[in-house]
Amino acid sequence: MKNVKLLFCLLFLASLSLKSIAQNTTENKSFFGNTKLVVVGNSQADYYFNKDENAFGNIAFKPIFLWSLSDRLFMESELELATDEGSVEVVLEYVNMVYFINNNLTIHFGRFLPKFGSYRGKYMEGFLNRFATDPVGFGDGGIGPMTETGVGLQGGANLGKARINYDFYVTNGPQIMPGSIDAPDEAGQFNYEAYKENNKNKAIGGRFGILPFSDASLELGLSFQHADKTGDIGTGLEGVNVDMYAIDLNYFRNIAALSSTIRFMGEWKKLDAGSADYENFDTGGTYTFNNSSTAYYLQASIRPIGAASRFISNLEVSGRYSQFDTPKGAVWGGGVKEQMAYSLNYWLGWNRLLKFSYQTQTDQLNTFNMQLVYGF
């Protein structure tokens, strides 16, 4: 019922938006004729080695199309062409249609970057990420969606010297997987990327952020998402619910005494799923486990941007610790995974970055990664 009420509210706001469009069309005859298209994005190439492997890895090209129909109507879309799985794959990352209601409120509809947490929606792209990899628990197989399909409201406002921003949405939500003979380790994991809904339920969620200082050097965020049903219709998993929570921070400042800029970032998130019975393909019976997991990362960077040497001023040193606590009773779980990553980066330009990273992780070999990213 709560989902339905929220959906009706969003539809009501959308109707107001359409009315505003009609009014603006009368006032501005060029509303449907003043179109603009900009193509931005990035490309990247990876190289990695450890004691068992030595290879050039993923090559990716990610164009982002920004299309403006008017001052209020806008669309964004990203395609990714990558070789990560051993062959060229073309993936539709997102298509998001946006209407600016006013300076403090925007409505959007489509497949969009996640509003849950901050890393996946804001800092995951290669030209923003200071490392060649993702924190453990924040990439594929981690907690939370990479993209969402649905409708949402977002905006912001000034509160004296502080500022706030907000995102609220209704989406198809995550889909719990039952596992299979070929993939028993999928049991209890969630599919966040499905293009087709598996039941009549919808997920509701949002993020509230605050920048308490007048210079906007610090942002703190609080996120949530809830879905009553996540399983296929007519199965024992249909009624499994899920709740997710996240807290994030981002602090950036120029320290004159160090002639450097510093950045501290972090995020903690938690997933709690309802109890369920999963098929044991070895014994033919069933088993269950506490399907609850948490993940977090902490990251610090410093760049001596005021150094006399141009070479030194283009260097940036970063360190990151992350942890993913997986369900002990799950086939894909097994307890805590820890990751430590160090990176020495060189800025070839404001949109060109060369990364040299070294990473240790609980269930992987210690690996050196190099990545070259060009933004355009």
MIDRENSE-376931 format. One record per residue (C-alpha): x, y negated, z negated; residue number from 1; residue in one letter. Coordinates in nm, 2 decimals. Example, Ala and Ser with C-alpha at 12.3 -4.5 7.8 and 13.67 -1.06 7.14 Angstrom:
BEGIN
{atom {1.23 0.45 -0.78} 1 A}
{atom {1.37 0.11 -0.71} 2 S}
***
This chain:
BEGIN
{atom {0.00 0.00 0.00} 1 M}
{atom {0.28 -0.24 -0.08} 2 K}
{atom {0.44 -0.17 0.26} 3 N}
{atom {0.11 -0.25 0.43} 4 V}
{atom {0.06 -0.58 0.24} 5 K}
{atom {0.41 -0.69 0.33} 6 L}
{atom {0.36 -0.59 0.69} 7 L}
{atom {0.04 -0.80 0.71} 8 F}
{atom {0.22 -1.10 0.56} 9 C}
{atom {0.49 -1.07 0.83} 10 L}
{atom {0.23 -1.04 1.10} 11 L}
{atom {0.05 -1.35 0.96} 12 F}
{atom {0.37 -1.55 0.97} 13 L}
{atom {0.43 -1.42 1.32} 14 A}
{atom {0.08 -1.56 1.43} 15 S}
{atom {0.18 -1.90 1.28} 16 L}
{atom {0.50 -1.88 1.49} 17 S}
{atom {0.30 -1.81 1.81} 18 L}
{atom {0.08 -2.11 1.73} 19 K}
{atom {0.38 -2.33 1.68} 20 S}
{atom {0.52 -2.20 2.02} 21 I}
{atom {0.20 -2.31 2.19} 22 A}
{atom {0.22 -2.65 2.03} 23 Q}
{atom {0.58 -2.70 2.13} 24 N}
{atom {0.50 -2.59 2.49} 25 T}
{atom {0.26 -2.87 2.52} 26 T}
{atom {0.51 -3.12 2.39} 27 E}
{atom {0.81 -2.99 2.58} 28 N}
{atom {0.74 -2.88 2.94} 29 K}
{atom {1.09 -2.73 2.97} 30 S}
{atom {1.02 -2.48 2.69} 31 F}
{atom {1.00 -2.18 2.92} 32 F}
{atom {1.26 -2.31 3.17} 33 G}
{atom {1.57 -2.41 2.97} 34 N}
{atom {1.75 -2.08 2.95} 35 T}
{atom {2.11 -2.02 2.85} 36 K}
{atom {2.32 -1.70 2.84} 37 L}
{atom {2.66 -1.66 2.66} 38 V}
{atom {2.86 -1.33 2.65} 39 V}
{atom {3.09 -1.29 2.35} 40 V}
{atom {3.23 -0.99 2.17} 41 G}
{atom {3.56 -0.80 2.13} 42 N}
{atom {3.77 -0.52 2.25} 43 S}
{atom {4.01 -0.30 2.05} 44 Q}
{atom {4.27 -0.03 2.09} 45 A}
{atom {4.39 0.21 1.81} 46 D}
{atom {4.70 0.41 1.74} 47 Y}
{atom {4.75 0.64 1.44} 48 Y}
{atom {4.99 0.90 1.31} 49 F}
{atom {5.04 1.13 1.02} 50 N}
{atom {5.24 1.45 0.96} 51 K}
{atom {5.00 1.65 1.19} 52 D}
{atom {4.89 1.40 1.45} 53 E}
{atom {5.04 1.12 1.66} 54 N}
{atom {4.80 0.97 1.92} 55 A}
{atom {4.63 0.67 2.07} 56 F}
{atom {4.28 0.67 1.94} 57 G}
{atom {3.96 0.49 2.01} 58 N}
{atom {3.95 0.23 2.29} 59 I}
{atom {3.63 0.02 2.27} 60 A}
{atom {3.47 -0.27 2.45} 61 F}
{atom {3.18 -0.44 2.28} 62 K}
{atom {3.01 -0.72 2.47} 63 P}
{atom {2.74 -0.92 2.28} 64 I}
{atom {2.48 -1.10 2.49} 65 F}
{atom {2.33 -1.42 2.34} 66 L}
{atom {2.03 -1.54 2.54} 67 W}
{atom {1.84 -1.86 2.45} 68 S}
{atom {1.50 -1.92 2.61} 69 L}
{atom {1.46 -2.25 2.42} 70 S}
{atom {1.57 -2.43 2.10} 71 D}
{atom {1.35 -2.18 1.91} 72 R}
{atom {1.35 -1.85 2.10} 73 L}
{atom {1.67 -1.65 2.10} 74 F}
{atom {1.78 -1.29 2.16} 75 M}
{atom {2.10 -1.11 2.07} 76 E}
{atom {2.22 -0.77 2.19} 77 S}
{atom {2.54 -0.56 2.17} 78 E}
{atom {2.65 -0.27 2.38} 79 L}
{atom {2.95 -0.06 2.28} 80 E}
{atom {3.16 0.14 2.53} 81 L}
{atom {3.40 0.36 2.34} 82 A}
{atom {3.62 0.67 2.36} 83 T}
{atom {3.60 0.77 2.00} 84 D}
{atom {3.45 1.12 2.06} 85 E}
{atom {3.69 1.21 2.34} 86 G}
{atom {3.48 1.08 2.63} 87 S}
{atom {3.33 0.75 2.73} 88 V}
{atom {3.01 0.67 2.54} 89 E}
{atom {2.77 0.38 2.59} 90 V}
{atom {2.57 0.29 2.28} 91 V}
{atom {2.30 0.03 2.23} 92 L}
{atom {2.41 -0.11 1.90} 93 E}
{atom {2.12 -0.36 1.86} 94 Y}
{atom {1.86 -0.57 2.04} 95 V}
{atom {1.72 -0.84 1.81} 96 N}
{atom {1.46 -1.10 1.92} 97 M}
{atom {1.45 -1.42 1.71} 98 V}
{atom {1.21 -1.71 1.66} 99 Y}
{atom {1.32 -2.01 1.46} 100 F}
{atom {1.01 -2.13 1.26} 101 I}
{atom {1.19 -2.41 1.09} 102 N}
{atom {1.53 -2.49 0.94} 103 N}
{atom {1.47 -2.27 0.64} 104 N}
{atom {1.29 -1.97 0.80} 105 L}
{atom {1.34 -1.74 1.10} 106 T}
{atom {1.15 -1.43 1.21} 107 I}
{atom {1.31 -1.15 1.40} 108 H}
{atom {1.20 -0.82 1.56} 109 F}
{atom {1.38 -0.53 1.71} 110 G}
{atom {1.69 -0.32 1.63} 111 R}
{atom {1.92 -0.54 1.42} 112 F}
{atom {2.23 -0.53 1.20} 113 L}
{atom {2.15 -0.42 0.85} 114 P}
{atom {2.05 -0.67 0.58} 115 K}
{atom {2.12 -0.42 0.30} 116 F}
{atom {2.46 -0.52 0.15} 117 G}
{atom {2.71 -0.73 0.33} 118 S}
{atom {3.00 -0.51 0.47} 119 Y}
{atom {2.81 -0.33 0.74} 120 R}
{atom {2.61 -0.63 0.86} 121 G}
{atom {2.88 -0.90 0.83} 122 K}
{atom {3.24 -0.78 0.79} 123 Y}
{atom {3.26 -0.44 0.97} 124 M}
{atom {3.35 -0.57 1.32} 125 E}
{atom {3.72 -0.53 1.42} 126 G}
{atom {3.79 -0.90 1.44} 127 F}
{atom {3.65 -0.95 1.09} 128 L}
{atom {3.78 -0.64 0.92} 129 N}
{atom {4.14 -0.68 0.79} 130 R}
{atom {4.19 -0.30 0.82} 131 F}
{atom {4.18 -0.05 1.10} 132 A}
{atom {3.94 0.17 0.90} 133 T}
{atom {3.63 0.13 0.68} 134 D}
{atom {3.62 0.17 0.30} 135 P}
{atom {3.52 0.53 0.21} 136 V}
{atom {3.14 0.54 0.17} 137 G}
{atom {3.08 0.24 0.40} 138 F}
{atom {3.14 0.40 0.74} 139 G}
{atom {2.96 0.68 0.91} 140 D}
{atom {2.83 0.93 0.65} 141 G}
{atom {2.82 0.67 0.38} 142 G}
{atom {2.54 0.49 0.20} 143 I}
{atom {2.30 0.27 0.39} 144 G}
{atom {2.22 0.19 0.75} 145 P}
{atom {2.44 0.07 1.04} 146 M}
{atom {2.14 -0.07 1.21} 147 T}
{atom {1.77 -0.11 1.13} 148 E}
{atom {1.46 -0.11 1.35} 149 T}
{atom {1.17 -0.33 1.24} 150 G}
{atom {1.07 -0.68 1.17} 151 V}
{atom {1.22 -0.93 0.92} 152 G}
{atom {1.22 -1.28 0.78} 153 L}
{atom {1.54 -1.47 0.69} 154 Q}
{atom {1.65 -1.81 0.60} 155 G}
{atom {1.81 -2.04 0.34} 156 G}
{atom {1.78 -2.36 0.14} 157 A}
{atom {1.98 -2.60 -0.06} 158 N}
{atom {1.94 -2.61 -0.44} 159 L}
{atom {2.12 -2.92 -0.55} 160 G}
{atom {2.49 -2.84 -0.48} 161 K}
{atom {2.42 -2.47 -0.45} 162 A}
{atom {2.27 -2.29 -0.15} 163 R}
{atom {2.07 -1.97 -0.12} 164 I}
{atom {2.00 -1.73 0.17} 165 N}
{atom {1.75 -1.45 0.20} 166 Y}
{atom {1.65 -1.16 0.42} 167 D}
{atom {1.34 -0.95 0.38} 168 F}
{atom {1.23 -0.68 0.62} 169 Y}
{atom {1.00 -0.38 0.70} 170 V}
{atom {1.17 -0.10 0.90} 171 T}
{atom {1.14 0.26 1.00} 172 N}
{atom {1.38 0.34 0.72} 173 G}
{atom {1.61 0.64 0.66} 174 P}
{atom {1.52 1.00 0.75} 175 Q}
{atom {1.63 1.28 0.52} 176 I}
{atom {1.78 1.58 0.70} 177 M}
{atom {1.69 1.94 0.60} 178 P}
{atom {2.02 2.10 0.73} 179 G}
{atom {2.04 2.39 0.98} 180 S}
{atom {2.23 2.71 1.04} 181 I}
{atom {2.47 2.51 1.26} 182 D}
{atom {2.49 2.22 1.02} 183 A}
{atom {2.41 2.33 0.67} 184 P}
{atom {2.62 2.04 0.53} 185 D}
{atom {2.36 1.79 0.66} 186 E}
{atom {2.10 1.90 0.40} 187 A}
{atom {2.01 1.60 0.18} 188 G}
{atom {2.20 1.34 0.39} 189 Q}
{atom {2.01 1.06 0.57} 190 F}
{atom {1.99 0.97 0.93} 191 N}
{atom {1.98 0.59 0.95} 192 Y}
{atom {2.02 0.55 1.33} 193 E}
{atom {1.71 0.74 1.46} 194 A}
{atom {1.54 0.57 1.75} 195 Y}
{atom {1.21 0.75 1.68} 196 K}
{atom {1.02 0.74 1.35} 197 E}
{atom {0.95 1.08 1.18} 198 N}
{atom {0.65 0.98 0.97} 199 N}
{atom {0.40 0.71 0.91} 200 K}
{atom {0.58 0.55 0.62} 201 N}
{atom {0.79 0.23 0.64} 202 K}
{atom {1.08 0.11 0.43} 203 A}
{atom {1.09 -0.23 0.27} 204 I}
{atom {1.40 -0.41 0.17} 205 G}
{atom {1.59 -0.74 0.14} 206 G}
{atom {1.89 -0.93 0.03} 207 R}
{atom {1.92 -1.25 -0.17} 208 F}
{atom {2.24 -1.45 -0.17} 209 G}
{atom {2.36 -1.75 -0.36} 210 I}
{atom {2.66 -1.98 -0.30} 211 L}
{atom {2.68 -2.16 -0.64} 212 P}
{atom {2.96 -2.40 -0.55} 213 F}
{atom {2.94 -2.71 -0.34} 214 S}
{atom {3.23 -2.60 -0.12} 215 D}
{atom {3.06 -2.27 -0.04} 216 A}
{atom {3.38 -2.08 -0.15} 217 S}
{atom {3.18 -1.81 -0.33} 218 L}
{atom {2.88 -1.60 -0.22} 219 E}
{atom {2.71 -1.34 -0.44} 220 L}
{atom {2.44 -1.11 -0.30} 221 G}
{atom {2.18 -0.87 -0.43} 222 L}
{atom {2.01 -0.61 -0.21} 223 S}
{atom {1.75 -0.34 -0.23} 224 F}
{atom {1.56 -0.10 -0.01} 225 Q}
{atom {1.28 0.15 -0.08} 226 H}
{atom {1.10 0.41 0.12} 227 A}
{atom {0.82 0.64 -0.02} 228 D}
{atom {0.86 0.91 0.25} 229 K}
{atom {1.17 1.01 0.44} 230 T}
{atom {1.11 1.36 0.57} 231 G}
{atom {0.94 1.50 0.88} 232 D}
{atom {0.55 1.51 0.87} 233 I}
{atom {0.42 1.85 0.74} 234 G}
{atom {0.75 1.96 0.58} 235 T}
{atom {0.85 2.00 0.22} 236 G}
{atom {1.08 1.70 0.26} 237 L}
{atom {0.81 1.46 0.38} 238 E}
{atom {0.74 1.31 0.04} 239 G}
{atom {1.11 1.26 -0.06} 240 V}
{atom {1.15 0.90 -0.16} 241 N}
{atom {1.47 0.69 -0.16} 242 V}
{atom {1.59 0.38 -0.34} 243 D}
{atom {1.91 0.19 -0.26} 244 M}
{atom {2.07 -0.11 -0.44} 245 Y}
{atom {2.37 -0.32 -0.37} 246 A}
{atom {2.57 -0.61 -0.51} 247 I}
{atom {2.83 -0.79 -0.31} 248 D}
{atom {3.07 -1.09 -0.33} 249 L}
{atom {3.29 -1.29 -0.10} 250 N}
{atom {3.53 -1.56 -0.23} 251 Y}
{atom {3.75 -1.76 0.01} 252 F}
{atom {3.97 -2.06 -0.09} 253 R}
{atom {4.27 -2.26 0.02} 254 N}
{atom {4.53 -2.27 -0.26} 255 I}
{atom {4.75 -2.58 -0.20} 256 A}
{atom {5.01 -2.47 -0.46} 257 A}
{atom {5.07 -2.15 -0.26} 258 L}
{atom {5.03 -2.31 0.08} 259 S}
{atom {4.80 -2.02 0.14} 260 S}
{atom {4.44 -1.91 0.18} 261 T}
{atom {4.31 -1.62 -0.03} 262 I}
{atom {4.01 -1.40 0.00} 263 R}
{atom {3.85 -1.16 -0.25} 264 F}
{atom {3.57 -0.93 -0.13} 265 M}
{atom {3.38 -0.64 -0.28} 266 G}
{atom {3.05 -0.45 -0.28} 267 E}
{atom {2.89 -0.18 -0.49} 268 W}
{atom {2.59 0.02 -0.38} 269 K}
{atom {2.38 0.31 -0.51} 270 K}
{atom {2.14 0.56 -0.35} 271 L}
{atom {1.88 0.76 -0.55} 272 D}
{atom {1.67 1.01 -0.36} 273 A}
{atom {1.38 1.22 -0.49} 274 G}
{atom {1.42 1.58 -0.58} 275 S}
{atom {1.38 1.85 -0.30} 276 A}
{atom {1.44 2.21 -0.22} 277 D}
{atom {1.68 2.29 0.06} 278 Y}
{atom {1.73 2.61 0.24} 279 E}
{atom {2.03 2.82 0.16} 280 N}
{atom {2.13 2.98 0.49} 281 F}
{atom {2.38 3.22 0.33} 282 D}
{atom {2.13 3.38 0.08} 283 T}
{atom {1.80 3.30 0.24} 284 G}
{atom {1.68 3.13 -0.07} 285 G}
{atom {1.66 2.76 -0.17} 286 T}
{atom {1.87 2.53 -0.38} 287 Y}
{atom {1.84 2.18 -0.52} 288 T}
{atom {2.08 1.91 -0.65} 289 F}
{atom {2.07 1.56 -0.79} 290 N}
{atom {2.08 1.36 -0.47} 291 N}
{atom {2.24 1.04 -0.61} 292 S}
{atom {2.55 0.87 -0.49} 293 S}
{atom {2.75 0.55 -0.53} 294 T}
{atom {3.02 0.37 -0.34} 295 A}
{atom {3.22 0.05 -0.39} 296 Y}
{atom {3.52 -0.13 -0.26} 297 Y}
{atom {3.74 -0.42 -0.38} 298 L}
{atom {3.97 -0.61 -0.14} 299 Q}
{atom {4.22 -0.90 -0.16} 300 A}
{atom {4.40 -1.09 0.12} 301 S}
{atom {4.65 -1.37 0.13} 302 I}
{atom {4.78 -1.57 0.43} 303 R}
{atom {5.05 -1.83 0.39} 304 P}
{atom {4.89 -2.06 0.65} 305 I}
{atom {5.09 -2.36 0.53} 306 G}
{atom {5.43 -2.20 0.57} 307 A}
{atom {5.69 -2.40 0.77} 308 A}
{atom {5.76 -2.10 0.99} 309 S}
{atom {5.49 -2.03 1.25} 310 R}
{atom {5.56 -1.66 1.24} 311 F}
{atom {5.51 -1.65 0.86} 312 I}
{atom {5.20 -1.86 0.87} 313 S}
{atom {5.04 -1.61 1.11} 314 N}
{atom {5.10 -1.32 0.88} 315 L}
{atom {4.83 -1.19 0.64} 316 E}
{atom {4.87 -0.92 0.37} 317 V}
{atom {4.57 -0.73 0.25} 318 S}
{atom {4.50 -0.45 0.00} 319 G}
{atom {4.18 -0.25 -0.05} 320 R}
{atom {4.06 0.02 -0.30} 321 Y}
{atom {3.73 0.21 -0.24} 322 S}
{atom {3.55 0.50 -0.40} 323 Q}
{atom {3.26 0.72 -0.29} 324 F}
{atom {3.09 0.94 -0.56} 325 D}
{atom {2.90 1.21 -0.38} 326 T}
{atom {2.65 1.46 -0.52} 327 P}
{atom {2.83 1.76 -0.68} 328 K}
{atom {2.56 2.01 -0.59} 329 G}
{atom {2.54 1.92 -0.22} 330 A}
{atom {2.72 2.12 0.05} 331 V}
{atom {2.86 1.78 0.18} 332 W}
{atom {2.93 1.65 -0.17} 333 G}
{atom {3.20 1.76 -0.41} 334 G}
{atom {3.25 1.46 -0.64} 335 G}
{atom {3.46 1.15 -0.61} 336 V}
{atom {3.65 1.04 -0.30} 337 K}
{atom {3.91 0.77 -0.34} 338 E}
{atom {4.08 0.56 -0.08} 339 Q}
{atom {4.37 0.31 -0.10} 340 M}
{atom {4.46 0.10 0.21} 341 A}
{atom {4.73 -0.16 0.27} 342 Y}
{atom {4.75 -0.38 0.57} 343 S}
{atom {5.00 -0.63 0.72} 344 L}
{atom {4.83 -0.83 1.00} 345 N}
{atom {4.96 -1.08 1.25} 346 Y}
{atom {4.72 -1.34 1.40} 347 W}
{atom {4.81 -1.38 1.77} 348 L}
{atom {4.54 -1.65 1.78} 349 G}
{atom {4.22 -1.74 1.60} 350 W}
{atom {4.04 -1.45 1.79} 351 N}
{atom {4.33 -1.20 1.84} 352 R}
{atom {4.46 -0.98 1.56} 353 L}
{atom {4.73 -0.71 1.54} 354 L}
{atom {4.69 -0.48 1.23} 355 K}
{atom {4.94 -0.24 1.07} 356 F}
{atom {4.77 -0.03 0.80} 357 S}
{atom {4.86 0.25 0.58} 358 Y}
{atom {4.59 0.46 0.41} 359 Q}
{atom {4.57 0.73 0.15} 360 T}
{atom {4.24 0.92 0.08} 361 Q}
{atom {4.14 1.21 -0.14} 362 T}
{atom {4.03 1.45 0.14} 363 D}
{atom {4.26 1.33 0.42} 364 Q}
{atom {4.63 1.31 0.52} 365 L}
{atom {4.81 0.99 0.45} 366 N}
{atom {4.79 0.80 0.78} 367 T}
{atom {4.94 0.50 0.95} 368 F}
{atom {4.70 0.30 1.17} 369 N}
{atom {4.77 0.03 1.42} 370 M}
{atom {4.49 -0.17 1.59} 371 Q}
{atom {4.48 -0.45 1.84} 372 L}
{atom {4.16 -0.66 1.86} 373 V}
{atom {4.08 -0.93 2.11} 374 Y}
{atom {3.77 -1.14 2.05} 375 G}
{atom {3.62 -1.33 2.34} 376 F}
***
